[in-house]
C-alpha cells in the first residue's frame, strides 16, 4: 500500500492553499493540528505583499518607476512583514486573554495566532491588483471592486478560522477585537491605504463646502493661484521654503513648499511642513479632515491653542500634485473662530495648483 509523504514545504504550501481557497476546510483543522512557526511566516509574507503593493501604487501615482526604488521597497516590505507578525502576536494575546476572562479557555494563544495569521492569506493577491492598476489605470473600477471583495474575504476568513474554536458570540467578539486593533496598531498603514485610494480616485473625498471670496483679488505665485480678500497684503521676507506671504494687521497666510520623498503619501507632506508652523503653540485641540476642491485633494488641519497666553488658530491646507507638495498656512491671532474658519475655507476653495 503506497503512502504519500509531505515535506515541510509541501505541507506549508497546502496549508496556504487551503486557507486561501478552502477556508472552511482549513478552519476545521485548527482544533486538531498545530501550525506553530508557519503562522509567523504567513504574517511576514502577508506584510511583504501589502507593503510592496502600497509602495508600488504610491510610486505609480506620482509617475515614478518602481524599478528605481527596488531596494527601498524590499527593505520597507521586510520591516512591515516583521512588524505585522509582532502585531498579530499581540492581538492574538489580547483575544486569548479575552477568552480567559469570559471563561472560555479552549482557545489558546497559539490557536488564536494561527487563526489570525492564516486569515491574512488573501493579502498575497494584493500585488496582482496593484500591478493591474499601475499598468492599466483605467482598470480602477474593476480593481476597486476586487479590493473590496478581497477585504470581505479576509474578514470572512478570520471569522471562519475562529468559529470552530469558540461559540458564535465569542467568535464575533474576537473578530471585533481584531478589527478594532488595526487602526491602533497599524495607523500609518491605514493612512497609506486611504491616501493611495484617494490619489487614484479623489472623488471619494467630500467636496470643500465653500466658494471663493467675493470681491477678492486674484494673485499668482510660483506654481499656484489664489483669490484673496482686500485686507490681505503681500509681504516679502525671503524665508526658505516660502513661495508667498500675505498679512493683515493681525493675521498671516503663508504659501509653503511641502517636502516629502517618493514613497510617502500626502499626510507625511502635511506633517513635515506643519512642524515649524506649530512650534511654540500650546495646543489645546486639533482636527483633520480630507476634502477636495475640484480635482485637488486637500488635507485640512486645524489647530487651536495659545502662544504666550494669546489665543491663536492655525489652519493648514496641504495638497500634492505629482511630486510637488504645497501648503496654505493660516495663522489667526485672537481670532473670531467662525469668521476665521469661513475665510480660510473660502480662500482654499479658490486655490489652484499648477503642475511642476
Secondary structure, DSSP 8 states (H G I E B T S, - for coil): -------HHHHHHHHHHHHHH-HHHHHHHTTT---TTHHHHHHHHHHHHHHHHHHHHHHHHHT--GGGGHHHHHHHHHHHHHHHHHHHHHHHHHHHHHHHHTT-TTS-HHHHHHHHHHGGGGGGGHHHHHHHHHH-GGGHHHHHHHHHHHHHHHHHHHHHHHHTTS-HHHHHHHHHHHHHHHHHH-HHHHHHHHHHHHHH-GGGSEE------TT-EEEEETTEEEEE-TT-EEE----TTEEEEEE-SS-EEEEEEE---TT--HHHHHHHHHHHHTTT-EEEEEEEEEEEETTEEEEEEEEEEEETTEEEEEEEEEEEETTEEEEEEEEEES--HHHHHHHHHHHHHT-EE---
